[in-house]
Every structure is written in structure tokens, then in C-alpha cells.
Amino acid sequence: MHEQGAPSVLRIEDMPVPVIKANEVLIKVGAVGVSYHDVVERNGAYQRGVHFPMVLGNEVAGTVEKVGDLVTTLKAGDRVCCKPFQVCGMCRRCRNGMETACKKRRGVRGGYAEYVAITEEALVKIPDSLTFEEACMLGASTGVALNAVRDVAKVQIGERVLVTGASGGCGIPSVEIARASGATVIAVTRSEAKRQELLDIGAHHVIVAPDGKDFSGDVNALTQDEGVDVVIDNVGSRVFTPSFKSLAVGGRYAFVGQLFREEISINPARIFFKRARFIGVGSCRRDQLEDAVALVASGKVKPRVAKVLPLEQAAEAHAMVEGGDVVGRVVLKP
């Protein structure tokens, strides 16, 4: 990618195989997920750390080809997946469970390729039972959902949970993990065609709400006007108002994603009258990714692969993801 813009800015080029540093691992890419994070980096909505030329791709799974001199936990031939970011591992934030906010944090990039260099600390081994197509998305989807539902929102048995963007990469595992936690799950999606699949993966109720629809009345009808105890918001500004209106007194609102440039506006009185708590999720730690791998390996959560395309069709993959017509992850294979 030499500039931001439409999917057509993505093109195939020959580049050198990355030269790894002492703490890095060279990965032969088995599969790479096409996340909405890739889309907003490509279309210009996200600017942090963007440079040119740039190879996208932070959802990588593959085989270890070579390790740096300081790498101790991995060897050639290991099968791995990664977190979507790399950290120093030594600062105060990394040492107190806040590695997702490491001051030296930098995003993983370069997965849209045959080979990519990633630091050892960002990689987790995967069992042979997981395909690369399934494993590539775990760091940016299942791991984030586990962080949001279990560790940030702290969903409890018997609570009511609203999941926005429920058919997306973080939405689907959020529904599955909330259901497995003993919650009643209300999934919100834009498409009637996705209703049955969301019910099949564990949603108790599905609300179809095209962009701009106020779905809070539907939520309140399902909860006898009590509202939901937890909102897992994978969309952001465009659904904030109906989602907040759906929140019960004393509820927790977990922000996972922001897919658009708009900001939100709210009278602070509405927050304290509702005794609401707003919480930012912020990706997933390495230990959470390890737990996500274990959840998938046990069959409690199943990654949904919507489509597998060759790397040469990256532009088509972006158009599919940006259009929002798929349930699950679009995956590229070099």
C-alpha cells in the first residue's frame, strides 16, 4: 500500500524476506485474517503509525521458519498465532497486567505476505487441531472478546448482555463467551440474513437494526423495561445512543471497537443518574490469547471463517469486509 484510499490501493509487489532482530521470529504465513482494523488503516480512518509503503495484516498464523538469537520459547517448525501488537515486556504497564497500554507498543503489520517478522512475546503456540485459517483471527477476535466479556465487563451468570456488531470478528466470540458465562445474550446486527446464524452460535435474541435505527425499544421489550447489565460495543459511535439507552441502572458499558470517525455526545447527568460505568477494553494480553487458543481447542468457541481467498485478491477481501455482508472472518492465504 503506497497510499490510503479505496481497496484498489492494495497491490502485489515483490519485496525482500524480512531480516529478523535478535528477539524476533520469522514466520512463514499460513493464513492472515482481514480485520476491520486493516480496512480503516487502508481507507484513512485510522492514522496512527501508518507509513508508506506499508504491508497490512496483523492477524497472522503460520510456521516458525527461523528464530533470533535471544528467542528461547520457540523453534523452527512450531505452529503459532499472534497478538495484534508487540510490547517491550519490561515496563511498569507490561509488568502489572496493562501490557495492552505499553508505552512502546507497536502494531503487528506485514501479514499480507509470504513471510513476516514478529517479536517472540507476541506469539503463542497453537495445537495441530487448529487450522491456520481458524488460528489467525484469535488474537484480534476471540482474545479481545474474552478480555471484554470475562476480564473487563466481568459478566456473571444470570446477567443480560447486549452485543453490538454481533456478526463481526469480535461480535461472534463475544456472543459465544457471554453465553458460556451463563448470561442471556441479545445480539444486534444490521442484516436479517444473519439472524439464524447468530441464534445458532448462542444468542438468545437477535435484533436486526439497520444503520441509524434506535433498537433500545426492542431491548427494553425483551428485558421487561429493565435494560441490559452489560453492553459489549464492537461498533462505537453509530450505535452508542441506542446502546446506552438499553443499559440498565448500574450497568457496565464496555467499548471494544470504533469503526467510524464520528464522536459521541452525552449529558453527564445521564451517566450518574443511571449509575453507569464506561470501560475501555483495549485488545488482549498474551495470557488472554493463550486462554483463547485453549477455548477454541476445547470446542467451547468456534472461529467462523466466512471466506478464504488467495493473497492476490486482497482488494476483493477488503470490499467484502467493508460491505459488512459476511458472517465471520475473511482470510487470505499467500
C-alpha positions in Angstrom: 0.0 0.0 0.0 1.6 3.3 -1.1 -1.3 5.5 -0.2 -4.7 5.3 1.7 -7.9 5.0 -0.2 -10.2 2.5 -1.9 -9.4 -1.2 -1.9 -7.7 -0.7 -5.3 -4.7 0.9 -3.5 -3.7 -2.7 -2.5 -1.4 -4.3 -5.0 1.0 -7.3 -5.2 4.7 -6.5 -5.2 8.0 -8.5 -4.7 9.8 -7.5 -1.5 12.8 -9.0 0.3 12.2 -11.6 3.0 12.3 -9.7 6.4 15.6 -9.8 8.3 14.8 -10.7 11.9 16.2 -9.0 15.0 17.6 -11.0 18.0 14.1 -11.0 19.7 12.1 -11.7 16.6 10.8 -14.8 14.8 10.5 -15.2 11.0 7.0 -16.7 10.3 6.1 -18.4 7.1 2.5 -17.2 6.8 -0.2 -19.9 6.7 -3.1 -17.5 6.8 -3.9 -13.9 7.6 -7.2 -12.5 8.7 -8.7 -9.4 7.1 -9.9 -7.4 10.1 -11.8 -4.1 10.1 -8.6 -2.6 11.6 -7.0 -3.3 8.2 -9.9 -1.6 6.5 -9.6 1.6 8.5 -5.8 1.7 8.1 -6.3 1.3 4.3 -9.2 3.8 3.9 -7.7 6.5 6.0 -10.0 6.4 9.1 -7.0 5.2 11.2 -3.7 7.2 11.0 -1.7 6.0 14.0 1.7 4.6 12.8 0.6 4.5 9.2 3.6 4.9 6.8 4.3 4.1 3.2 5.0 1.7 1.6 3.1 -0.5 4.1 2.2 -4.1 4.2 -1.1 -4.6 6.1 -2.0 -7.7 8.2 -2.0 -8.1 12.0 -3.9 -11.4 12.3 -1.2 -13.9 11.4 -0.9 -17.7 11.9 1.9 -19.8 10.4 5.0 -21.8 10.9 8.2 -20.7 12.5 10.9 -20.6 9.9 13.8 -19.0 11.9 14.3 -17.6 15.3 16.6 -14.8 16.6 19.5 -15.3 18.9 17.6 -14.2 22.0 14.4 -16.3 21.4 14.0 -19.1 23.9 10.5 -20.4 23.7 10.1 -21.1 20.0 11.9 -23.1 17.4 11.7 -23.8 13.7 8.7 -25.8 12.8 6.4 -24.6 15.7 2.9 -23.5 14.7 1.9 -20.1 16.1 -0.6 -17.3 16.0 -0.1 -13.7 17.3 -1.5 -10.8 19.2 -2.2 -7.8 17.1 0.5 -5.7 18.8 4.0 -6.0 20.2 5.3 -4.6 23.5 8.5 -4.2 25.4 7.6 -6.7 28.2 9.7 -4.8 30.8 7.9 -1.5 31.6 5.6 -1.0 34.6 2.5 -1.4 32.5 3.7 -4.6 31.0 4.5 -5.9 34.5 1.2 -5.1 36.1 -1.2 -6.6 33.6 -1.5 -3.5 31.4 0.6 -4.6 28.5 -2.0 -3.5 26.1 -1.2 0.0 27.1 2.6 -0.4 26.9 4.3 2.9 26.1 6.4 1.2 23.5 3.5 -0.7 22.0 3.5 -1.1 18.2 1.1 -2.9 16.0 1.9 -6.1 14.2 1.9 -5.5 10.4 3.1 -7.3 7.4 0.9 -10.4 7.4 -0.3 -9.9 3.8 2.9 -11.6 2.6 4.7 -15.0 2.4 6.9 -14.1 5.4 6.7 -11.8 8.3 8.9 -10.9 11.3 7.2 -10.7 14.7 8.6 -10.4 18.2 8.7 -13.6 20.3 6.5 -12.1 23.1 3.6 -11.5 20.6 3.4 -15.2 19.6 1.6 -18.1 21.1 1.9 -21.8 20.1 -1.2 -23.5 18.6 -2.1 -27.2 18.6 -2.2 -29.3 15.4 -6.0 -29.5 15.8 -6.4 -25.8 14.8 -6.1 -24.8 11.2 -4.1 -21.6 10.3 -7.4 -20.2 8.9 -9.0 -20.6 12.3 -6.0 -19.6 14.4 -5.0 -16.4 12.5 -8.0 -14.4 13.9 -7.8 -15.4 17.5 -5.6 -12.5 18.8 -7.8 -9.8 17.3 -11.2 -11.5 17.8 -11.5 -14.3 20.3 -8.8 -12.9 22.6 -10.3 -9.4 22.5 -13.8 -10.8 23.2 -12.5 -12.9 26.1 -10.9 -9.8 27.5 -14.1 -7.7 27.0 -16.6 -10.3 28.4 -14.6 -12.1 31.1 -12.0 -9.7 32.4 -13.2 -6.1 31.7 -17.0 -6.3 31.8 -16.8 -9.3 34.3 -20.1 -10.9 33.0 -21.8 -13.0 35.6 -24.3 -15.9 35.5 -27.8 -14.6 35.0 -26.9 -11.2 33.7 -28.2 -9.8 30.4 -25.6 -8.8 27.8 -26.1 -6.8 24.6 -23.6 -7.4 21.8 -23.4 -4.8 19.0 -21.7 -5.8 15.7 -22.6 -9.3 16.7 -21.8 -10.9 13.3 -18.3 -9.4 13.2 -14.9 -10.8 14.1 -15.2 -9.7 17.8 -19.0 -10.0 17.9 -19.3 -13.7 17.3 -16.9 -14.8 20.0 -18.5 -12.2 22.4 -21.8 -13.9 21.9 -20.3 -17.3 22.4 -18.3 -16.4 25.5 -21.2 -14.4 27.1 -23.5 -17.4 26.5 -20.9 -19.8 28.0 -20.6 -17.4 31.1 -24.3 -18.0 31.8 -25.7 -14.7 30.5 -28.8 -14.0 28.5 -27.4 -12.7 25.2 -29.1 -10.1 22.9 -27.2 -9.8 19.6 -27.6 -6.7 17.3 -26.9 -7.0 13.6 -27.7 -4.9 10.5 -28.9 -7.8 8.4 -31.9 -10.1 8.6 -29.8 -12.8 6.7 -27.6 -13.1 9.8 -30.3 -13.7 12.3 -30.3 -17.5 12.2 -26.6 -17.9 12.4 -26.4 -15.7 15.4 -29.1 -17.8 17.1 -27.1 -20.9 16.1 -24.0 -19.7 17.8 -25.7 -18.9 21.1 -27.6 -15.7 21.0 -30.9 -15.9 22.9 -32.4 -13.0 21.0 -31.4 -11.2 17.8 -32.4 -7.6 16.9 -32.0 -6.5 13.3 -31.2 -2.8 13.3 -30.0 -1.1 10.1 -27.7 1.9 10.5 -29.5 4.7 12.4 -32.3 2.6 13.9 -33.0 3.1 17.6 -33.1 -0.5 18.8 -33.4 0.4 22.5 -37.2 -0.2 22.5 -36.6 -3.7 21.3 -34.1 -4.3 24.0 -36.4 -2.9 26.7 -39.2 -5.1 25.5 -37.1 -8.2 25.8 -36.0 -7.2 29.3 -39.3 -6.0 30.7 -38.0 -2.4 30.7 -35.1 -3.3 32.9 -32.4 -3.0 30.2 -29.2 -5.0 30.0 -26.5 -5.3 32.7 -23.6 -5.2 30.2 -23.1 -3.7 26.7 -20.3 -5.1 24.6 -20.0 -2.5 21.9 -18.0 -3.6 18.9 -19.2 -0.7 16.7 -18.9 2.5 18.5 -20.3 6.0 17.8 -23.1 5.0 15.4 -24.8 2.7 18.0 -23.8 4.5 21.2 -27.1 6.3 21.8 -29.4 3.3 21.5 -26.9 1.1 23.3 -26.7 3.5 26.3 -30.5 3.8 26.4 -30.6 0.0 26.6 -28.3 -0.1 29.6 -29.8 -0.9 33.0 -29.3 1.1 36.1 -25.8 0.2 37.4 -24.8 -1.3 34.1 -21.4 -1.6 32.5 -20.6 -0.3 29.1 -17.5 -1.9 27.5 -16.1 -0.1 24.5 -14.4 -2.6 22.2 -14.4 -1.0 18.7 -14.9 2.3 17.0 -15.4 1.8 13.3 -16.2 5.3 12.2 -14.9 8.9 12.6 -17.9 10.3 14.4 -17.7 11.3 18.0 -20.4 10.8 20.7 -22.2 13.4 22.8 -23.9 12.7 26.1 -25.2 14.8 29.0 -23.1 13.7 32.0 -26.2 13.7 34.2 -27.5 10.7 32.2 -24.4 8.8 33.3 -24.7 9.4 37.0 -28.5 9.1 37.1 -28.0 5.6 35.5 -25.0 4.9 37.8 -23.3 3.7 34.6 -19.7 2.6 34.2 -17.8 3.1 31.0 -14.9 0.8 30.4 -12.3 0.7 27.6 -11.2 -2.8 26.5 -8.0 -2.4 24.6 -7.1 -5.5 22.6 -5.8 -8.6 24.5 -2.8 -9.7 26.6 -0.6 -12.7 25.7 -2.1 -14.8 28.5 -5.6 -14.0 27.2 -4.6 -15.2 23.8 -3.3 -18.4 25.3 -6.7 -18.8 27.0 -8.5 -18.1 23.7 -6.5 -20.8 22.0 -7.4 -23.2 24.8 -11.1 -22.2 24.5 -11.1 -22.9 20.8 -9.2 -26.1 21.1 -11.8 -27.4 23.7 -14.6 -26.6 21.3 -16.3 -24.0 23.5 -15.7 -21.3 20.9 -15.5 -21.8 17.2 -13.9 -19.3 14.9 -16.1 -18.5 11.9 -14.2 -18.4 8.6 -16.5 -16.7 6.1 -14.3 -16.9 3.0 -10.7 -17.9 2.1 -9.1 -16.0 -0.8 -5.6 -16.0 -2.3 -3.4 -13.1 -1.4 -3.8 -11.7 -4.9 -7.5 -11.0 -4.0 -6.8 -8.7 -1.0 -8.7 -5.8 -2.6 -11.8 -8.1 -3.1 -11.4 -9.2 0.5 -11.4 -5.6 1.8 -14.5 -4.8 -0.3 -16.3 -7.8 1.3 -15.4 -6.8 4.8 -16.2 -3.1 4.3 -19.5 -4.0 2.9 -20.5 -5.9 6.0 -22.1 -8.8 4.2 -20.1 -11.6 5.7 -20.5 -13.5 9.0 -17.1 -14.3 10.4 -13.6 -13.6 9.1 -12.4 -13.2 5.5 -9.0 -14.9 5.4 -6.1 -14.5 2.9 -3.7 -17.3 2.1 -0.4 -16.5 0.4 
